[in-house]
């Protein structure tokens, strides 16, 4: 398999780079994912093969309108992303995916005569934000996926479809290509003109390469120039802006220009300086006051930084990508392999507040976009671990795995493995007479290079070794240990500021204090923790600390790297007191042991209106809708547990649905297993923990069907495949529904 057959977003970049100061890249002819990336990509791919995404009718409803699922009007958004993600991930994992054939066949059938997908349009009559902007966005995601696949597979029928869609985009310039649309159509978020029209740039650039037709480059350039009229960031949709940036960088590279490079660099500098989250990711809406992230935006931010490195050769962009990969993308992948949204916490320190200082214990999987986008960028990252630039073989340290490069009749195989705490193993197996230079990135977090490497260090952030000694037909194994230690960084900047909290790093990894490790009542949930620290180096990606609690209480704990933290929320801002090892040992001995919260479980419930979830008498989460209900992490140290849900509604179609996920199984909500009583005015602990309390007033529950039953339809598709059922009390009056019901269920956890 030649490099141009590598599927996915990086195959867009398989040619030679054109920037005068950039990097000429070629990707391995065969890639094997290893370590964290292999595990995470495997989970992400499996998520795309599980309900509801394994149902072609569900996926294709955005172009065929078969089911009234969520976001059907974003035509091509789900189906296009699925094509791109399954193709990219399947290639790395060596998986055959029948869904791809189903998708491509449907794309042929559902395309309108004018080339677009989705609802009928009459753009000459009007541009309708509600109808036309979602069509633009969805068609943009589908155009990119079609162009990538037909370029890599040389599928002429698929290329014909992609070109028809590209011609549709070109034909709409008289209607969309006007400066006045920024105000007349308006919108800064997912259905806004500033988001949806520029989303076509990356697909047009990919189509220009696949079709060898400069007209599509020209259209991408026109839209790019128009999009630059919007210079604002705050409250703008980050996924949309970064999608446009990615398209501009692709366009410059493919056409041999540098027209948009400075604009993208300037924009990313603004994001980094003013809006970047402490985890290295970005908010769903730009600005640090937004409490929510988006998996799509994190993938985009990582990709844009990689492309900026390719365009400029500046390894600071690789470091930005690495920070976001390890401390945000990995850290926010859901247990089912998907990606989506997490709620971030504002922490207080005295009279100051620090937005985004921790992650909450709940988040919502966006199976309609982020789970696909996350899977595709994981496949990209697997290809970025070892790449080729001319006669250089470059090891970036961004991922583990193997890479095989072909040289005529010869080949080179490179494998990397990360053993933690800055320790890497690199293996070369060379079967080619080519003279090659082996180049390693020098990370800024590496305090000291291995012995003898200083003389090979270049001035642009790499160590370059000459051709390995001993000739061909040899295998070489190197242990490559970067010396790292614990270091402190500022809340949002690399350098700490006097009087402000800090982040704790070791190597590329940011360390956090999981909520699960903190005993109840030790410190408030919304404060910056004060910790005592002595360790100069991490051990097995843990750093021992002592938490300073209220009333002079102290407790032992371990800070852990973000991507290895246990389920639940965490904090990563600290007030740190550093002491000697001897003093630390004395203080550690007198502190109480690290808290053991018990076994983790996941709770996922939705209702037609307000509902609050209690586990063994403790409130774990409240919510108020059913189309995006959060996955809630909780812990229990009991064998027998009581889950209670208080639900009230004024809807004509009341209902409650949900499940409990333990390590061993999924326990779906069923009418015959749960009980319900009228909710008392005063909801005391005994009502929440004793299933017999008020049993005389218990009412029969009615099974109203699975997740896709009317009137809800498949909107709460997060419950697909769980066997959860909609339930509600029989003969419930509207008056009692408004007052509320208390649903209860008792369950045991296996020892």
NUDONU-332713 format. One record per residue (C-alpha): residue number from 1; x, y, z. Coordinates in steps of 0.001 Angstrom, whole numbers. Example, Ala and Ser with C-alpha at 12.3 -4.5 7.8 and 13.67 -1.06 7.14 Angstrom:
<pts>
[1,[12300,-4500,7800]]
[2,[13670,-1060,7140]]
</pts>
This chain:
<pts>
[1,[0,0,0]]
[2,[1517,3308,-1056]]
[3,[1240,6415,1079]]
[4,[-1558,7841,-1053]]
[5,[-3736,4906,-26]]
[6,[-3579,5781,3657]]
[7,[-7155,6645,4445]]
[8,[-8440,9633,6383]]
[9,[-7593,13207,6953]]
[10,[-3841,12821,6708]]
[11,[-4046,11335,3256]]
[12,[-5029,14866,2246]]
[13,[-1475,15728,3201]]
[14,[333,12741,1670]]
[15,[2014,14860,-995]]
[16,[5053,17043,-659]]
[17,[4653,20184,1423]]
[18,[5104,23503,-349]]
[19,[5882,25981,2407]]
[20,[9360,27488,2158]]
[21,[9887,26951,5866]]
[22,[7531,24027,6360]]
[23,[8028,20288,6432]]
[24,[7735,17989,3432]]
[25,[5713,15053,4702]]
[26,[5041,11543,3509]]
[27,[3106,9084,5630]]
[28,[3949,5473,6237]]
[29,[2740,2891,3746]]
[30,[1500,810,6651]]
[31,[653,2006,10158]]
[32,[66,-11,13317]]
[33,[-1456,1727,16321]]
[34,[85,883,19679]]
[35,[-296,1696,23361]]
[36,[-2882,4296,24334]]
[37,[-3769,5159,20757]]
[38,[-4487,1522,19870]]
[39,[-6756,1030,22864]]
[40,[-8584,4322,22432]]
[41,[-8987,3988,18682]]
[42,[-10330,473,19146]]
[43,[-12946,1713,21610]]
[44,[-13834,4661,19372]]
[45,[-14249,2431,16323]]
[46,[-16420,-22,18264]]
[47,[-18636,2868,19359]]
[48,[-19374,3549,15692]]
[49,[-20423,-86,15294]]
[50,[-22814,-55,18268]]
[51,[-26413,1241,18517]]
[52,[-27676,3594,17258]]
[53,[-24800,4151,14821]]
[54,[-24917,594,13487]]
[55,[-28405,1250,12088]]
[56,[-28139,2506,8470]]
[57,[-31619,4024,8562]]
[58,[-30701,6027,11645]]
[59,[-27393,7239,10208]]
[60,[-28819,8080,6785]]
[61,[-31838,9967,8080]]
[62,[-30035,13245,7491]]
[63,[-30209,12695,3727]]
[64,[-33179,10293,3430]]
[65,[-35317,11574,6331]]
[66,[-36222,7997,7251]]
[67,[-36406,8604,10992]]
[68,[-37121,11860,12867]]
[69,[-33874,11641,14807]]
[70,[-31889,14520,16212]]
[71,[-30296,16905,13689]]
[72,[-31802,15294,10592]]
[73,[-31821,18740,8944]]
[74,[-27999,18866,9092]]
[75,[-27952,16832,5916]]
[76,[-24749,14825,5590]]
[77,[-23431,15692,9043]]
[78,[-23848,12271,10666]]
[79,[-23688,10182,7491]]
[80,[-20697,12056,6102]]
[81,[-18768,11944,9346]]
[82,[-19489,8222,9610]]
[83,[-17998,7634,6164]]
[84,[-14859,9586,7053]]
[85,[-14387,8053,10493]]
[86,[-15070,4439,9539]]
[87,[-12725,4721,6578]]
[88,[-9887,6276,8584]]
[89,[-10193,4097,11689]]
[90,[-10874,913,9745]]
[91,[-7684,1354,7724]]
[92,[-5526,1603,10856]]
[93,[-7271,-1257,12668]]
[94,[-7474,-3487,9559]]
[95,[-11240,-3755,9869]]
[96,[-13695,-4281,7031]]
[97,[-16780,-2141,7568]]
[98,[-19881,-3116,5572]]
[99,[-21578,123,6649]]
[100,[-19301,2007,4242]]
[101,[-20851,300,1211]]
[102,[-24339,1011,2542]]
[103,[-23493,4667,2984]]
[104,[-21908,5198,-412]]
[105,[-24837,3503,-2163]]
[106,[-27303,5727,-319]]
[107,[-25322,8825,-1256]]
[108,[-25866,7946,-4918]]
[109,[-29599,7531,-4446]]
[110,[-30340,10600,-2304]]
[111,[-28442,13276,-4214]]
[112,[-30667,16014,-5680]]
[113,[-30385,16856,-9387]]
[114,[-28568,20092,-8496]]
[115,[-25994,18077,-6508]]
[116,[-26947,18898,-2914]]
[117,[-28348,16685,-167]]
[118,[-31254,17454,2130]]
[119,[-34404,19534,1919]]
[120,[-35545,21219,-1289]]
[121,[-34260,24755,-1687]]
[122,[-35115,27883,-3618]]
[123,[-32155,30126,-2906]]
[124,[-33251,32656,-5544]]
[125,[-36349,33281,-3448]]
[126,[-34668,33460,-32]]
[127,[-31837,32233,2184]]
[128,[-33429,30716,5250]]
[129,[-31160,30318,8259]]
[130,[-33215,27494,9764]]
[131,[-33269,25458,6534]]
[132,[-30213,26456,4504]]
[133,[-27446,26838,7063]]
[134,[-27790,23242,8367]]
[135,[-27768,22052,4746]]
[136,[-24533,23944,4122]]
[137,[-22875,22522,7229]]
[138,[-23986,18932,6638]]
[139,[-23150,19036,2938]]
[140,[-19720,20383,3849]]
[141,[-18984,17427,6136]]
[142,[-20238,15018,3467]]
[143,[-18238,16698,693]]
[144,[-15034,16270,2695]]
[145,[-15716,12583,3365]]
[146,[-16630,11876,-260]]
[147,[-13555,13688,-1573]]
[148,[-11215,11908,829]]
[149,[-12572,8484,5]]
[150,[-12768,8826,-3763]]
[151,[-9272,10293,-3871]]
[152,[-7884,7353,-1934]]
[153,[-9930,4573,-3532]]
[154,[-10074,6039,-7062]]
[155,[-13812,5314,-7109]]
[156,[-14974,7083,-10284]]
[157,[-18682,6811,-9450]]
[158,[-18121,8339,-6054]]
[159,[-15940,11048,-7564]]
[160,[-18774,11927,-9927]]
[161,[-21061,12451,-6933]]
[162,[-18476,14509,-5100]]
[163,[-17982,16711,-8158]]
[164,[-21748,17217,-8488]]
[165,[-21840,18357,-4880]]
[166,[-18870,20622,-5536]]
[167,[-20627,22102,-8561]]
[168,[-23659,22765,-6377]]
[169,[-21451,24748,-4001]]
[170,[-20031,26732,-6902]]
[171,[-23542,27446,-8190]]
[172,[-24610,28965,-4869]]
[173,[-22020,31737,-4857]]
[174,[-24484,34375,-6157]]
[175,[-26680,33716,-3118]]
[176,[-24257,32862,-329]]
[177,[-21153,34733,-1439]]
[178,[-22203,38140,-147]]
[179,[-20785,40177,2709]]
[180,[-24311,41177,3740]]
[181,[-25100,37571,4706]]
[182,[-23033,37912,7860]]
[183,[-25730,40261,9121]]
[184,[-28790,39312,7071]]
[185,[-28527,35559,7700]]
[186,[-26603,36085,10924]]
[187,[-25719,33662,13670]]
[188,[-22473,32838,15444]]
[189,[-23276,29313,16538]]
[190,[-23934,25986,14811]]
[191,[-26544,27288,12348]]
[192,[-24936,30686,11776]]
[193,[-23631,31917,8430]]
[194,[-20172,32560,9879]]
[195,[-20006,28867,10833]]
[196,[-21756,27072,7987]]
[197,[-20552,28755,4800]]
[198,[-16813,28520,5670]]
[199,[-17300,24860,6581]]
[200,[-17196,24104,2857]]
[201,[-13544,25133,2483]]
[202,[-11886,21877,3561]]
[203,[-14171,19722,1392]]
[204,[-13576,21907,-1661]]
[205,[-9817,21762,-1099]]
[206,[-9925,17963,-832]]
[207,[-12123,17756,-3929]]
[208,[-9726,19961,-5869]]
[209,[-6968,17451,-5173]]
[210,[-9112,14383,-5833]]
[211,[-10560,15704,-9077]]
[212,[-7467,17582,-10231]]
[213,[-9736,20568,-10862]]
[214,[-8529,24037,-9849]]
[215,[-12074,25445,-10004]]
[216,[-12769,23840,-6634]]
[217,[-9606,25398,-5233]]
[218,[-10790,28740,-6563]]
[219,[-14162,28357,-4851]]
[220,[-12482,27397,-1594]]
[221,[-10280,30475,-1876]]
[222,[-13270,32726,-2488]]
[223,[-15119,31409,573]]
[224,[-11943,31670,2656]]
[225,[-11482,35321,1761]]
[226,[-15116,36091,2508]]
[227,[-14957,34292,5853]]
[228,[-12111,36560,6995]]
[229,[-14614,39395,7296]]
[230,[-15655,37855,10614]]
[231,[-12807,38602,12996]]
[232,[-14582,37977,16297]]
[233,[-13961,34968,18540]]
[234,[-15874,35267,21798]]
[235,[-19064,33164,21777]]
[236,[-18355,31945,18240]]
[237,[-18641,28244,17452]]
[238,[-15109,26894,17855]]
[239,[-15731,23804,15716]]
[240,[-16842,26000,12822]]
[241,[-13904,28417,13019]]
[242,[-11304,25660,13343]]
[243,[-12879,23701,10468]]
[244,[-12390,26779,8294]]
[245,[-8781,27135,9484]]
[246,[-8053,23536,8616]]
[247,[-9465,24112,5110]]
[248,[-7362,27239,4612]]
[249,[-4167,25424,5572]]
[250,[-5015,22540,3236]]
[251,[-5746,24990,444]]
[252,[-2427,26806,868]]
[253,[-515,23531,908]]
[254,[-2252,22014,-2094]]
[255,[-2017,25119,-4271]]
[256,[1513,26152,-3324]]
[257,[448,29416,-1719]]
[258,[797,31044,1705]]
[259,[-2222,33336,1493]]
[260,[-3964,32229,4685]]
[261,[-1085,31014,6844]]
[262,[-540,34265,8719]]
[263,[-4274,34653,9351]]
[264,[-4533,31168,10820]]
[265,[-1391,31663,12905]]
[266,[-2732,34945,14256]]
[267,[-6102,33396,15068]]
[268,[-4518,30458,16853]]
[269,[-2308,32838,18816]]
[270,[-5451,34654,19993]]
[271,[-7023,31337,21011]]
[272,[-3874,30264,22850]]
[273,[-3355,33559,24663]]
[274,[-6947,34372,25572]]
[275,[-9167,31313,25315]]
[276,[-7256,28070,25678]]
[277,[-8432,25801,28469]]
[278,[-5891,24623,31082]]
[279,[-6216,21139,29561]]
[280,[-4965,22353,26186]]
[281,[-8407,22118,24577]]
[282,[-10982,24726,23567]]
[283,[-14540,25479,24655]]
[284,[-17572,24761,22507]]
[285,[-17970,28533,22231]]
[286,[-14753,30533,22328]]
[287,[-14158,32311,25627]]
[288,[-13188,30984,29032]]
[289,[-16605,31716,30511]]
[290,[-18176,28889,28498]]
[291,[-18309,25858,30781]]
[292,[-18661,23238,28047]]
[293,[-16213,21674,25629]]
[294,[-16930,19795,22401]]
[295,[-15085,16714,21170]]
[296,[-15213,17961,17574]]
[297,[-13482,21187,18538]]
[298,[-10734,19358,20417]]
[299,[-10076,17198,17350]]
[300,[-10009,20295,15140]]
[301,[-7646,22161,17456]]
[302,[-5242,19223,17452]]
[303,[-5385,18898,13680]]
[304,[-4932,22624,12999]]
[305,[-1845,22702,15207]]
[306,[-367,19719,13380]]
[307,[-1032,21425,10042]]
[308,[591,24615,11315]]
[309,[3696,22622,12195]]
[310,[3697,21180,8679]]
[311,[3355,24660,7205]]
[312,[5968,26374,9391]]
[313,[8285,23746,10867]]
[314,[7734,25286,14323]]
[315,[7643,22428,16861]]
[316,[5673,24608,19305]]
[317,[2619,23560,17302]]
[318,[3453,19890,17848]]
[319,[3679,20620,21564]]
[320,[267,22303,21514]]
[321,[-1174,19269,19762]]
[322,[502,16932,22259]]
[323,[-879,18904,25221]]
[324,[-4435,18706,23854]]
[325,[-4123,15022,22914]]
[326,[-2877,13767,26267]]
[327,[-4599,16157,28651]]
[328,[-7924,16800,26955]]
[329,[-8822,14400,24137]]
[330,[-7753,11234,25959]]
[331,[-9061,12550,29270]]
[332,[-12581,13182,27949]]
[333,[-13237,9982,26001]]
[334,[-16312,8260,27427]]
[335,[-16217,4699,28690]]
[336,[-18209,3567,25634]]
[337,[-15484,4940,23338]]
[338,[-17431,8010,22256]]
[339,[-16743,11723,22585]]
[340,[-18932,14715,23278]]
[341,[-19442,17424,25863]]
[342,[-18216,17769,29443]]
[343,[-19144,20369,31996]]
[344,[-16134,22189,33461]]
[345,[-15966,23692,36935]]
[346,[-15101,27171,38138]]
[347,[-12881,27022,41221]]
[348,[-12524,29695,43884]]
[349,[-9369,30784,45633]]
[350,[-10084,33495,48165]]
[351,[-11974,36227,46369]]
[352,[-10789,35113,42918]]
[353,[-12502,32676,40552]]
[354,[-10843,30504,37924]]
[355,[-13110,29224,35145]]
[356,[-12385,25756,33760]]
[357,[-10399,24695,36839]]
[358,[-11737,21149,36856]]
[359,[-14024,18640,35156]]
[360,[-17429,17738,36557]]
[361,[-18572,14156,37107]]
[362,[-20957,14162,34149]]
[363,[-20988,14746,30414]]
[364,[-23094,14054,27331]]
[365,[-21868,11915,24460]]
[366,[-22499,13621,21119]]
[367,[-23048,10456,19102]]
[368,[-24277,12689,16259]]
[369,[-20872,14294,15604]]
[370,[-18109,14082,18226]]
[371,[-17909,10293,18403]]
[372,[-17114,10192,14683]]
[373,[-14840,13226,14702]]
[374,[-12929,11874,17710]]
[375,[-12434,8466,16101]]
[376,[-11077,10068,12935]]
[377,[-8550,12255,14708]]
[378,[-7360,9240,16737]]
[379,[-6645,7507,13425]]
[380,[-4774,10618,12303]]
[381,[-2703,10694,15493]]
[382,[-1703,7065,14938]]
[383,[-156,8150,11605]]
[384,[1640,11088,13157]]
[385,[3885,9037,15441]]
[386,[6531,8313,12796]]
[387,[6580,10173,9476]]
[388,[8978,10756,6620]]
[389,[10370,13996,5239]]
[390,[12616,13325,2267]]
[391,[15478,11200,3578]]
[392,[14533,11881,7213]]
[393,[12522,9519,9380]]
[394,[10916,11711,12037]]
[395,[9787,10401,15423]]
[396,[7339,12920,16887]]
[397,[6439,11113,20171]]
[398,[2762,11919,19511]]
[399,[1693,8273,19465]]
[400,[2976,4752,19874]]
[401,[2945,2071,17213]]
[402,[4659,876,14086]]
[403,[5275,2481,10698]]
[404,[6544,781,7556]]
[405,[8053,2788,4695]]
[406,[8775,1305,1280]]
[407,[11832,2252,-784]]
[408,[11666,513,-4142]]
[409,[12345,-3112,-3273]]
[410,[13459,-2249,239]]
[411,[11646,-1110,3346]]
[412,[12126,331,6793]]
[413,[10055,-542,9852]]
[414,[9994,1747,12906]]
[415,[8174,963,16157]]
[416,[7804,3138,19248]]
[417,[6569,2302,22730]]
[418,[6031,4611,25697]]
[419,[6785,3174,29129]]
[420,[5701,6235,31079]]
[421,[7544,8988,32950]]
[422,[9450,10100,29838]]
[423,[10773,6664,28841]]
[424,[10467,5519,25239]]
[425,[11691,2472,23326]]
[426,[12368,2815,19595]]
[427,[12985,-131,17279]]
[428,[14297,50,13698]]
[429,[14312,-2795,11221]]
[430,[16064,-1717,8018]]
[431,[16001,-3586,4720]]
[432,[16944,-873,2234]]
[433,[20141,653,852]]
[434,[18680,4168,1167]]
[435,[20773,6627,3181]]
[436,[18448,7845,5907]]
[437,[18671,10303,8770]]
[438,[16788,9452,11956]]
[439,[15275,12497,13609]]
[440,[13690,12764,17087]]
[441,[11671,15710,18349]]
[442,[13232,17404,21371]]
[443,[10267,18230,23637]]
[444,[10415,21374,25727]]
[445,[9416,19268,28736]]
[446,[12605,17194,28473]]
[447,[14949,18778,30997]]
[448,[17937,16797,29866]]
[449,[18708,14782,26754]]
[450,[20171,11278,26893]]
[451,[23949,10958,27122]]
[452,[25793,11942,23962]]
[453,[22796,13398,22141]]
[454,[23679,17061,22506]]
[455,[26043,16980,19541]]
[456,[23215,15777,17279]]
[457,[20754,18493,18316]]
[458,[19638,20802,15517]]
[459,[18440,24346,15878]]
[460,[14829,23620,15010]]
[461,[13774,21319,17838]]
[462,[15078,17960,16612]]
[463,[17958,15555,17209]]
[464,[19248,14154,13932]]
[465,[21324,10985,13786]]
[466,[23277,10101,10663]]
[467,[22779,6791,8871]]
[468,[22820,4020,11481]]
[469,[25997,2008,11645]]
[470,[26126,-1642,10651]]
[471,[24360,-1420,7268]]
[472,[21124,-3048,6212]]
[473,[19282,-6213,7230]]
[474,[19686,-5300,10891]]
[475,[17318,-4545,13745]]
[476,[18220,-1851,16247]]
[477,[16607,-1244,19612]]
[478,[17089,1994,21519]]
[479,[15940,2995,24976]]
[480,[15273,6708,24785]]
[481,[14796,8259,28222]]
[482,[13978,11941,28598]]
[483,[14813,13239,32044]]
[484,[11692,14822,33486]]
[485,[10615,16148,36865]]
[486,[7595,17764,38434]]
[487,[7145,21363,37287]]
[488,[4559,24038,37991]]
[489,[2739,26122,35392]]
[490,[246,28970,35585]]
[491,[-3508,28569,35379]]
[492,[-3748,29538,31707]]
[493,[-136,30342,30809]]
[494,[3068,28356,30880]]
[495,[4593,30451,33673]]
[496,[3076,30731,37176]]
[497,[1917,34125,38414]]
[498,[2611,35232,41967]]
[499,[-334,34654,44276]]
[500,[-2241,32480,41811]]
[501,[-2848,28707,41712]]
[502,[-720,26449,39527]]
[503,[-1009,23376,37367]]
[504,[1304,20416,37987]]
[505,[3108,18764,35071]]
[506,[5629,16006,34596]]
[507,[6798,15507,31036]]
[508,[3874,16157,28649]]
[509,[1262,15156,31218]]
[510,[-816,17422,33421]]
[511,[-1735,15928,36791]]
[512,[-5071,16159,38555]]
[513,[-6673,15361,41894]]
[514,[-9662,13057,41271]]
[515,[-12781,13749,43326]]
[516,[-12878,10030,44088]]
[517,[-9702,10370,46163]]
[518,[-11091,13094,48478]]
[519,[-12982,12116,51623]]
[520,[-16451,13725,51969]]
[521,[-16293,17017,53842]]
[522,[-12508,17378,53616]]
[523,[-12636,20374,51263]]
[524,[-15440,22212,49486]]
[525,[-16312,21098,45966]]
[526,[-15651,24502,44404]]
[527,[-12305,25505,45899]]
[528,[-8751,25245,44641]]
[529,[-7206,22442,46736]]
[530,[-4195,23198,48893]]
[531,[-1648,20373,48705]]
[532,[1787,19622,50105]]
[533,[4208,18195,47571]]
[534,[7740,16829,47758]]
[535,[8211,14443,44843]]
[536,[10752,15670,42319]]
[537,[9769,12980,39829]]
[538,[6563,11048,39156]]
[539,[6483,7319,39795]]
[540,[4248,5255,37515]]
[541,[2522,8499,36527]]
[542,[1517,9301,40101]]
[543,[2673,12100,42406]]
[544,[2085,11681,46176]]
[545,[580,14725,47909]]
[546,[-1048,15666,51196]]
[547,[-4367,17511,50977]]
[548,[-4841,20294,53520]]
[549,[-8475,20146,54592]]
[550,[-10722,22088,56934]]
[551,[-10125,22165,60698]]
[552,[-6452,21267,60177]]
[553,[-7389,17866,58744]]
[554,[-4922,16343,56309]]
[555,[-5277,13407,53965]]
[556,[-2922,11395,51794]]
[557,[-3639,11334,48046]]
[558,[-2020,10862,44660]]
[559,[-2137,13226,41751]]
[560,[-2545,11229,38544]]
[561,[-2092,12096,34884]]
[562,[-5299,13366,33300]]
[563,[-5768,10519,30883]]
[564,[-5323,7865,33580]]
[565,[-7612,9364,36180]]
[566,[-10445,7219,37604]]
[567,[-14088,7867,36614]]
[568,[-15672,11046,37900]]
[569,[-14694,14658,38248]]
[570,[-11295,16108,39058]]
[571,[-9440,19351,39760]]
[572,[-6126,20392,38222]]
[573,[-5496,23783,39842]]
[574,[-3652,23785,43162]]
[575,[-2094,25893,45841]]
[576,[1175,24005,46277]]
[577,[3451,23976,49280]]
[578,[6734,22260,48468]]
[579,[8685,20648,51320]]
[580,[11704,18381,51677]]
[581,[11341,14629,51369]]
[582,[11972,14179,55113]]
[583,[9303,16662,56132]]
[584,[6895,15194,53619]]
[585,[7322,11708,55074]]
[586,[6541,12988,58577]]
[587,[3441,14849,57444]]
[588,[2351,11949,55280]]
[589,[2527,9514,58182]]
[590,[181,11654,60292]]
[591,[-2399,12197,57519]]
[592,[-5390,9928,56996]]
[593,[-5124,7447,54078]]
[594,[-6395,8242,50614]]
[595,[-10177,7953,50391]]
[596,[-11657,4819,48816]]
[597,[-15049,5706,47308]]
[598,[-16018,2155,46383]]
[599,[-17071,871,42977]]
[600,[-17811,3168,40038]]
[601,[-21138,3077,38232]]
[602,[-22640,5176,35442]]
[603,[-26165,6571,35579]]
[604,[-27977,7786,32467]]
[605,[-31584,8976,32842]]
[606,[-33860,11242,30865]]
[607,[-37352,12604,31339]]
[608,[-39797,14830,29562]]
[609,[-39108,17519,32143]]
[610,[-37220,18018,35402]]
[611,[-35732,15010,37140]]
[612,[-33160,14588,39909]]
[613,[-31141,11425,40513]]
[614,[-30185,10224,44010]]
[615,[-27904,7317,44890]]
[616,[-28220,6041,48458]]
[617,[-29719,9331,49528]]
[618,[-27156,11612,47839]]
[619,[-28068,13873,44924]]
[620,[-25798,13053,41987]]
[621,[-27339,15085,39161]]
[622,[-30397,17009,37997]]
[623,[-31500,17430,34381]]
[624,[-34458,18673,32375]]
[625,[-34707,17071,28919]]
[626,[-34393,13791,27071]]
[627,[-32541,14414,23793]]
[628,[-29156,15023,25442]]
[629,[-29055,13427,28871]]
[630,[-25704,13235,30673]]
[631,[-23694,10187,31598]]
[632,[-23198,10598,35343]]
[633,[-20266,8988,37176]]
[634,[-20993,7872,40728]]
[635,[-19446,5561,43335]]
[636,[-20837,3230,45955]]
[637,[-19192,1142,48663]]
[638,[-22402,-744,49445]]
[639,[-23513,-4142,48247]]
[640,[-27224,-3207,48301]]
[641,[-28059,201,46828]]
[642,[-31126,2327,46243]]
[643,[-31438,4600,43232]]
[644,[-34190,7205,43414]]
[645,[-35349,9629,40732]]
[646,[-37628,12534,41503]]
[647,[-39468,13524,38312]]
[648,[-42117,16123,37646]]
[649,[-43594,17512,34456]]
[650,[-46444,19443,32935]]
[651,[-46061,17631,29605]]
[652,[-49031,15901,28013]]
[653,[-46736,12939,27358]]
[654,[-44791,12338,30580]]
[655,[-42132,9666,30772]]
[656,[-38870,8579,32381]]
[657,[-36196,6351,30869]]
[658,[-32725,5304,31970]]
[659,[-30217,2682,32968]]
[660,[-27495,1869,35472]]
[661,[-24167,661,34081]]
[662,[-21891,-1324,36385]]
[663,[-18603,-2972,35539]]
[664,[-20420,-6250,34926]]
[665,[-23686,-5256,33222]]
[666,[-26273,-2697,32156]]
[667,[-29429,-2564,34277]]
[668,[-32206,-964,32176]]
[669,[-35232,772,33656]]
[670,[-38330,-1429,33453]]
[671,[-41847,-828,34726]]
[672,[-42109,-4171,36500]]
[673,[-38889,-3666,38491]]
[674,[-39243,-55,39661]]
[675,[-41730,1424,42103]]
[676,[-43224,4899,42240]]
[677,[-45016,6921,44906]]
[678,[-46314,10497,44953]]
[679,[-43320,12622,45850]]
[680,[-43582,13967,49414]]
[681,[-43338,17694,50002]]
[682,[-40284,17148,52204]]
[683,[-37932,14677,50521]]
[684,[-35981,13273,53470]]
[685,[-33213,10674,53340]]
[686,[-35514,7832,54416]]
[687,[-37690,8409,51358]]
[688,[-34585,8144,49172]]
[689,[-33050,5064,50797]]
[690,[-35979,2915,52009]]
[691,[-37983,1382,49124]]
[692,[-40751,488,51606]]
[693,[-41295,4084,52706]]
[694,[-44773,5156,51559]]
[695,[-45368,1763,49934]]
[696,[-49069,1972,50736]]
[697,[-49351,4779,48191]]
[698,[-47333,3016,45504]]
[699,[-48832,3064,41995]]
[700,[-48495,739,39051]]
[701,[-46000,1771,36391]]
[702,[-46850,1504,32708]]
[703,[-44342,427,30058]]
[704,[-44659,2952,27233]]
[705,[-42081,1424,24910]]
[706,[-38410,1636,24019]]
[707,[-36318,4732,23430]]
[708,[-37770,5297,19936]]
[709,[-41446,5066,20876]]
[710,[-43873,7908,20114]]
[711,[-43962,10738,20963]]
[712,[-40233,10747,21699]]
[713,[-39203,8911,18520]]
[714,[-35438,8174,18243]]
[715,[-34454,11559,19719]]
[716,[-33033,10035,22954]]
[717,[-30899,7648,20899]]
[718,[-28280,7449,23645]]
[719,[-30507,4679,25071]]
[720,[-30362,2538,21921]]
[721,[-29095,-956,22658]]
[722,[-29644,-716,26428]]
[723,[-33186,-2195,26553]]
[724,[-34238,768,28695]]
[725,[-37983,1522,28618]]
[726,[-40067,4654,28991]]
[727,[-42219,4340,32125]]
[728,[-44729,6439,34060]]
[729,[-47404,5874,36713]]
[730,[-50714,4558,35399]]
[731,[-53674,6945,35523]]
[732,[-51418,9797,36687]]
[733,[-53202,13127,36969]]
[734,[-51671,16299,35581]]
[735,[-51861,17803,39062]]
[736,[-49741,14997,40563]]
[737,[-47358,15077,37601]]
[738,[-46623,18719,38404]]
[739,[-46094,17905,42089]]
[740,[-43828,15024,41120]]
[741,[-43273,11321,41532]]
[742,[-40536,9464,43347]]
[743,[-39260,6454,41395]]
[744,[-37116,3935,43279]]
[745,[-35091,865,42443]]
[746,[-33007,-1397,44683]]
[747,[-30044,-3237,43205]]
[748,[-27052,-5237,44340]]
[749,[-23466,-4986,43168]]
[750,[-21537,-8227,42917]]
[751,[-18594,-8422,45344]]
</pts>
